[in-house]
Amino acid sequence: MTGGVVVTGYGVFTAFGWGEKALRDGVFTGTQVFAPANRFDPTPFRTPMTAAAAGDPDLVDVLGGCADDAVDMAGLPPGTAGATLLGSAGDWKSVTRYSRGLDFSPGAGVPGVLAGAVADRVGFRGPRLAFTNACVASASALIHGWRLITAGRQDVALCAGAYLVEEENMAKFDSGRTLSKDGVIRPFSLDRTGLLLGDGVAAIVLESEEHALARGAQVLARMTGFGVASDAFHIAKPHPEGRGIASAVSQAFRRAGVSGVDYVNAHGTGTPANDGAETNGLRAALGTNTPISSTKSTTGHMLEASGAVEFVVSLLALLDGAVPPTAGYTTPDPACDLDYVTEGPRRLALHRVLSLNAAFGGMNTAILLEQP
Amino acid sequence: MITVAGAELTGALEPVPGFIESNFNPLVYRAAVEVLTGREFDGSRLAVVVCSLIGDATTTGLASRLLVDGQVHNAILFMQATANAVLGYLSREFDLTGPLLSMSTVDDDPRDTAELLLADPELDAVLLLTVELAADERTAAAYRLLGRTPPTTDGATALLLERDPQ
């Protein structure tokens, strides 16, 4: 089959470090690396725990490094006329530095400027957009890339997401009482008390299949469909029946002409409200037999970067035939009654996987990946 | 692509419940309401796109000042700090279950995004909202970096766009 959208490269950074090996060693073994934050004083907050890489890396540098890795893996030549689509709210540290009266980088706080900086770094000359719709931002970037390629407007799209743990969002999530009370994240478990923030940056090269084949690129997977739907329910809470999630999954299946998947990488934040609603939506769309896991249980919640990093996790699951586990799970919740892969990684022949995300405003995205 | 309705708002507006600390979200909401009210549409086939280069710098600045001053955050700031939260309020009122996007771009025309969305057979219309607040010291520096004059007033435009039937 030709005429689709394929994945030809990626770069990734999480609390486990740079690259796919770090991700495999951490996420796919169910390792939790949460520790008290040391980039700022976490004592005012409900919990000090975050999943952060060593040191205090610069967002622009990490994003640029992931973009370089993705373009190198794809083997794209300099000067490619591709789109650059970023999911990011900008570099919050520049805002904090301004508020403290320190030198700050005015452009780093502006998402559209960051998208342009990435495009300039890799030499892409096409559209440059930053999506800012919170936890579906980089999933929105990937979906926009799919749209541009499918409509014949671009052959290549570099789709990325970036968030590094900092104190502005730590404070906001603390005030919203969404951080885990006990400093542990346990998605779908009865004793879950909230989320923990984590570092995440990823960049993915999407490409038209014709373009990839014409230049002899290795096709890693196909992005065969997507769904995007809204709850029309609340400014922050998900619809309790998972209306938007179910609708997004159904839409993705309809676009791809399929009726099921072998694995779902859930949004799975570990908050009481999200996990129950997501379960209800998934049960309505998929039934009860599909393996599901929340890899935020290992990476933490990477906010705008969630969609891009979890796209890479889903891709590795597909390539490796391995479902990453939901770590931290202790106690079944009658409201969360699906197969959450809590016993550790599970070997499975995977043909098609689904990556889900949800955000404030009741937004939901579903992205389908298949074996090439 | 054709424009079937439009609106332009400037200055201070009545707050929207839950969005009281900044003019950004009231601009988004009230510009959208002006275009959507009294109009028949299928909310599952309408996409909403909020485009703002800088975003809600008023809320960002207030939350950051509270942080560095060591004060407890207001939970309302948590809710209203994301550009898309107000779209949850709007979508509930008009039963909008299609895509809700917010984005920032320096040079790209947001109408190109609307046109791309209208290439989707599952969508009939796009509500395109562009919003910028008057610059503060921090954002003025960003505008100057881009060689642009910092805006001095808060303003929003709304365009309801559909495919050209021709």
Interface residues (C-beta under 8 A of the other chain):
Chain A: P44 A89 V95 T96 Y98 S99 R100 F104 P106 G107 G109 V110 P111 G112 V113 A115 G116 P127 R128 L129 A130 F131 T132 N133 A134 S140 H144 R147 L148 A151 R153 E167 E168 A171 K172 F173 D174 S175 G176 R177 T178 V228 A229 S230 D231 A232 F233 H234 I235 A236 R243 G244 S247 Q251 A359 F360 G361 G362 M363
Chain B: G18 G43 S44 S52 L53 I54 G55 T60 G61 A63 S64 R65 L66 L67 V68 G70 V72 H73 N74 A75 L77 F78 M79 A81 T82 A83 N84 A85 V86 L87 G88 Y89 S91 R92 F94 D95 L96 T97 G98 P99 L100 L101 S102 M103 S104 T105 V106 D107 D108 D112 T113 L116 L117 A119 D120 E122 E137 R138 T139 A141 A142 R144 L145 L146
